[in-house]
Amino acid sequence: MSSAPLDLRLLSSFLAVVEEGHFGRAAARLFLSPPAVTQHVRRLETDLGATLLDRGGSPVVPTPAGVRLAGHARVLLAASNAALDDMAETVRPGGTAAHRPLRVGIMGHGSAELTPASINAYRRARPEVRVEIRQLDFTEHVTALTEDRVDVAFVRPSPDDERVSADVLTTEQRIVVVPEHSPLAAARLTGATVADIAGLPFFRVPGHTPRTFTDYLYFDDEARHRSTDYAVTPQEVLTGVVTGRAAGSGLKSFGRYYAWPGATFVPVIDAPWESSYLAVRADEQNPEVRIFRALAVALAREMGPVINSGDDRPAWGGRP
């Protein structure tokens, strides 16, 4: 295997073939000739010492080594494109190379493993920019961005606000959180239905919480009225659950990040799957935000099958 840096042109041709499943269509997409694309892929295979594509059928498909490289290629090409945007901003009249901190808001555990992966990828790509992490509560679903307290935000569900733009990062099964002594806790392996959880007293959220978040939080319209206890953070939810005051709800990965003694996480098998998102201001011009967003979306495509390992449905790319 060569120790020379990877040529982004070769990666671009390889990834186009993987995504198109055909050398000719990849060439047309890249405005190259098919022989040029073929040569690029062969050079890449020679440099890496591995066969990357199975050319024996139609469509052309990546080998195991090719699948792995495709994930890296998406991240590298996204970072490269974002860097070019950043440089264009810098050399534009009035541009400056000075960067303010990038403020990253995280609601709960964000988008599971994608949250730290995105932050670490950005730090590697932009070591000169300081990253500030800010924990968001349930009421800051939109306002953290619109009031300029953060630059990007890992939230769920998608904000219903024209001032905010959002990308799907993960899509997961829903769960409820109940005390371990609850009769419903016995269904932690088999799962419960929406009918099974009817009547659970879910936590309430303050009145200024966006309606899109409250609609996500509850499984029926009456649930928001069955409890008088309020919670605005996952820690408050779990404290209330283990003390028997109310039940909580979330995405399946919630159980991995908040495995509190006394709390049981029960899948809701017939509830619609929900997504987590990376949200930014719709009119955002900061090139650092574009870089972070490009990296997070590329990583979501690469890591998607890992997020819910053991499940048979995808964790990225929108609702199944």
N, C-alpha and C positions, 0 to 999 in steps of 0.2 A: 504493500500500500504506500502511495506517495505521501510525503510529508508536506507537500506544497499546499498553500491555501486553496480552498474550493473556489472555482471560477463561477461567479453568479450567473453568467450566461449559460453555462452548462446546466446548472441547477434549474434555471428557468425553462430550458428546453425539456429536461427530464420531467419536471412537474407538469408541464403542459401535456405531455404524452400520457402521464398517469391520469390526469383529470379528463382528458378527451378520449382515452382508450384507443388512440389511433395516431400514427405518425403524421399522416396527411392533414388531419384536422388540427393537430398541434402546430404544424408548420403554418397553416393558414392563420391561426390565431396569433402567431408570433410574427407574421409577415416574413417568413423565411421559406426556403425551399425544403422539401422533405429530405433530400440528401444531407442538408446542413444540420437538421435536427437529428437525424440518424448519427451523423458524425459526432455531434455534441454528446449524445448519450453514450456512444462507444468510448469516447475519451474519458467520460466520467467513470465508466465501468473499469477502464484501464487504470485510472488514477486510484480508485478505491480497491481494486483487486476483487471485485464482486460483480456477479450478474444481477442487474437491477430490474430487468423487465423480462417477462415471459412472452416471447413473440410468437408462440406456437398456435395461438388461437385468435379469435376476434370476439370481444375487444382485447387489445394488449393489456395485460395486467401486471402489477408490480410483484416481484418476488418478495419473500420475507425481508430481505435486505433493502429492497426498494420501498416497501411500506415504511420501514423505519426511517430511511433517508427522506421520504416525502414529507414526513412530519417536521424534520429539521429544516428542509428546504422552505416550507411555508413560513416558518418563523424567521429564517435568515432573509428571505426576500421581502417579507413585511417590514422588518427592521431597516433594510436597505432603502425601501421606498419612503419610509417615514423619515429617515435621515436626509434624503434628498429634499423632502418638503421642508425640513428644518433649516437646511442650508439656504434654500431659496428665500426663506423668511429672513435669515440673517443678512444676506447680501442685498436684500431689497432696501431702497432708500429709507432711512430712518430705522432700519433693523439694528438689532444689537445682539451680541453673543452672550450677554449676561442673562442668567436664568433665575427666576424666582423659584422657590421650592414647589414641587409638584405635590399637591395635597390630595391624598387618596382616602376617600370615605368608605367605610365598611359597615354594612348593616349585619349584625350578628356574625356569622362565620363567612359571609360573603358568598362566593361561588365555589365553596369547598376547596379542593386542592388547587383549583385554578387561581385563587386569590394570591397565595404566596408565590406561586409559579410566575404569575404575571408581574408582580412587584420585583421579584428577583431578576427576571429577564430584563426588565426596564433598567434596573440598577446596573446590570452588566453592560447594557447598551449605552447608558447615559450616566457614567460614574460621576460626572461633574455636576449633576443636578441632585440636590438634596430632596429626599422623599419624606413627607410627613404623613403619618397614619392617623386618621381620626375616626373614632368609633361613632357610629350613628345609631340613634334609637329609632323606633318605629315611626315616630311623628316626622322624622326628617327625610322621608322617602323622596320628596321633591325639593324641599326648602334648602337642604344643605347645598344643592347646586344653584338654585335660583337666587339664593341670598349670598352666593359667592363665598361659602365657607369651605368648600372642597372643589377640586377641578374634575375629578372622576369619582364615581361612586358604584360600589358593588351593592346592588339592591334587588329586591323582588317584591311584587311582580313588576312588569314594565310600567313606568310612570305614565299616566294619562294626562300629559301636559305638553302643549305645543312648544314650550320653551326647552324641552328636554328630548334628547335623542338617545336610544338605547339599543344595544346588541345582545342577542341571546347568547349566554355562555354555557349554561347547563340546563337540562330538562330532567326532572326527577319525580319519583313517586311521592305522594303525600303521606304524612304520618300524623298521629296524635300522640301526645305525651300524657301519661296518666300515672298516678301513684302505683307502686308495685303491689299494693294490697287491693287495688281496684279489680273487680271481676273481669274487666276488659283486658287486663294485663296478660291473661292466659292466651290471648290471641297474638302475642308478639311475634310468633313464628308463622302462623297461618294467615294472619291478617284479619281485619274487620271490615265491615261494609259501612257505607254512610248511614244506613238504617240502624246499625249496631251502635253508632256513636250519637244518635239522636238523643237529646236530653242532657248531654254532657254540659257542665257549666264552664264555658270557655272564658278566658280573661277578656276584659274590655280594654279598649284603648281610648285615649283622650279624644274629645270631639273634633279637634283640629287635625287629626290623622287623616291623610287622603283617603277618599272612599275606595279607590282601587286597592289600597292595602287592606282595608277592613273586609272588602269582598273576598280577597285572597285568604284572609285569616280564618274566616268562618265557613262552615260547610252548608249552612242554611240560614235564612234570614232571622230566625228566632234565636240563634245561638248567641248573638251579640247582646241579648237582653237577659240571659239566664244567669249572669254573674255580676256582682257589684265590685269585684276586685279588678284593679287596673294594673297593667304592666306595659312597659315601653322598651324593655331590653330582654334578651333571652335569659339572663341571670335572674331577673325578677320573675319571669315565667316559671323557671325551674324551681326557684325557692317556693313559689306558691304551689307547684305540683307536689313536691315532696312533703309539704306540710298539709296537703289535702284540701287546699282552698279552691282550686280550679284546674282545668285541663288546658293544654296548649296544643298548637298545631305547627307544622313546618314541612320542610322538604326532608327526604330520607337521610341525606348527609348530616342533618341536624344531630342525629343520634350518635354519629361518630365523633362529633366535636364537643358534644355536651353530655357525655356519659356520666351523669350524676348518680350516685348511690340513692336508691329509693325511687328513681324515675324509670318508667318503662316506655319504650317507643314502639308503637303499634302501626304497621302499614295499613292504609285505607285503600283496599284493593280496587274499589270501583269508583274512586274519585278521579277526576281528570288530573293528569300530570301537570305540574307547574314548572316554570322556568325561573332561573336567576339571570340577572342582566348586568352589564356594565353601562352605566348612564353617564352622559356628558351634556353640557349645555348645547342646544341646537345651533347657536350662533358662535360656538367656541372657535377662536382663531389661534390659540396657543399651540405652536407646533409640538410641544412636549406632550400635550394631550393626544394629538394625532399619533405620535409614536407609541404612547402607552396603549391606546385603543387598538392600533394595528397589531401590536404584540399580543395583547390579550385575546383578540379574535383568532389570530393564527394559532395560539396555544390551545384555544378551545377546540379547534379542528383537529389538532394533533392529539390532545389528551382526552378527547371526548369519551372513547370507549373505556377509559380507566376510571372515570369519575364514579361510576356506579358498578364497579366490578362485581360480577355475580348476578347482575340483572340482565334481562334479555332484551332491553330496549335502550336506544341511544340516549346519551346524556347531553348531546349538543345538537345544534342545528334547528332549534325550534321545537314546537310541541309535536309529539308523535301523532 
